[in-house]
Amino acid sequence: MLQNSLDRIFEGLAKALRDDVLPAVSDPYARAQVLAGAELVGNLATRVEWRSADLREEIGQVRALLATASAPPAILDEPVPHQDNEGLVASHRAHLEELARAQEAGNLPDQPLRTYLAWQLERDLARLRTGMYKG
């Protein structure tokens, strides 16, 4: 259930360009463009941040789900950062890790977990329908 970080997404994209696309391209100009694209993706990885509103929304959903656990984790006692994107990313990761632990331990009631997963799926499908992921 854990999602990839932006760093891993960009790293995977750059690796795919170098390892999978580049060997299939024979034209020298096109090869240079593929390499430039891989370098550009690597450069963007250090400059792009998750959208704060999305992070806050998902953290809120995960916190609501964790509150239903038979043994609610201590992370529910910690405040969620409000402005700092780096803090939000760390909080998001920590909440997802707690969610994974609670799920593995069988501490989550079935229905709230299904509700959370349905929310997450609908959110991602809505993004796809709006063309958010189109190039």
C-alpha positions in Angstrom: 0.0 0.0 0.0 3.0 2.3 0.5 3.3 4.8 -2.4 6.5 5.7 -4.1 8.2 9.0 -3.2 8.8 11.6 -5.9 12.6 10.8 -5.7 11.9 7.2 -6.5 9.5 8.1 -9.3 12.0 10.4 -10.9 14.8 8.0 -10.4 12.8 5.2 -12.0 11.9 7.4 -15.0 15.6 8.5 -15.5 16.7 4.8 -15.2 14.1 3.7 -17.7 15.2 6.3 -20.2 18.9 5.3 -19.8 18.5 1.6 -19.5 15.5 0.8 -21.6 14.9 3.5 -24.2 18.5 4.6 -25.0 19.7 1.1 -26.2 16.7 1.0 -28.6 17.6 4.3 -30.2 20.2 4.3 -32.9 20.0 7.9 -34.2 22.8 9.9 -32.6 20.6 13.0 -32.2 17.7 11.0 -30.7 20.2 9.3 -28.3 21.4 12.7 -27.2 17.8 13.8 -26.6 17.1 10.7 -24.5 20.2 11.3 -22.4 19.2 15.0 -22.0 15.7 13.9 -20.9 17.2 11.5 -18.3 19.4 14.3 -17.0 16.5 16.8 -16.9 14.4 14.3 -14.9 17.3 13.9 -12.5 17.5 17.7 -12.1 13.8 18.0 -11.6 13.8 15.4 -8.8 15.5 17.9 -6.5 13.1 20.7 -7.3 9.6 19.2 -7.3 7.5 18.8 -4.2 4.2 16.9 -3.5 1.2 19.2 -3.6 0.6 20.2 0.1 -3.2 20.0 -0.1 -3.0 16.4 -1.4 -0.6 15.5 1.4 -2.8 17.0 4.1 -5.9 15.4 2.7 -4.3 11.9 2.6 -2.7 12.4 6.1 -6.2 13.3 7.4 -7.7 10.2 5.8 -5.0 7.9 7.2 -5.3 9.5 10.7 -9.1 8.9 10.6 -8.5 5.3 9.7 -5.8 4.8 12.3 -8.1 6.2 15.0 -10.4 3.2 14.4 -7.5 0.8 15.1 -7.9 -1.6 18.1 -4.6 -0.1 19.4 -4.4 3.5 17.9 -0.7 4.4 17.3 1.1 7.2 19.1 1.5 9.1 15.8 -2.1 10.3 16.4 -0.8 12.4 19.3 1.7 14.2 17.0 0.6 17.4 15.2 0.7 17.4 11.4 2.9 20.2 10.0 1.0 23.0 8.3 3.4 24.8 5.9 6.7 23.0 5.4 6.5 20.6 2.5 9.5 18.6 3.7 7.7 18.1 7.0 4.5 17.1 5.3 6.3 14.5 3.2 8.0 13.1 6.3 4.6 13.1 8.2 2.9 11.4 5.2 5.6 8.7 5.1 5.3 8.1 8.8 1.5 7.9 8.7 1.7 5.4 5.8 4.2 3.3 7.7 2.0 3.3 10.8 -0.9 2.3 8.5 1.1 -0.6 7.1 2.1 -1.7 10.6 -1.5 -1.6 11.8 -2.7 -3.5 8.8 -0.1 -6.2 9.1 -0.9 -6.6 12.8 -4.6 -6.9 12.0 -5.5 -3.9 14.2 -7.7 -2.2 11.6 -11.4 -2.9 11.3 -12.3 -4.2 7.8 -14.9 -1.6 6.9 -12.9 1.6 7.7 -10.0 0.1 5.7 -12.2 -0.6 2.8 -13.7 2.9 3.0 -10.1 4.4 2.9 -9.1 2.3 0.0 -12.2 3.2 -1.9 -11.5 6.9 -1.3 -7.9 6.5 -2.4 -9.0 4.6 -5.6 -11.7 7.2 -6.4 -9.2 10.1 -5.9 -6.7 8.5 -8.3 -9.4 7.7 -10.9 -10.7 11.2 -10.7 -7.2 12.6 -11.4 -6.9 10.3 -14.4 -10.3 11.4 -15.7 -9.4 15.1 -15.5 -6.2 14.4 -17.5 -4.0 15.4 -14.6 -1.5 12.8 -15.6 -1.5 13.5 -19.3 1.6 14.9 -20.9 
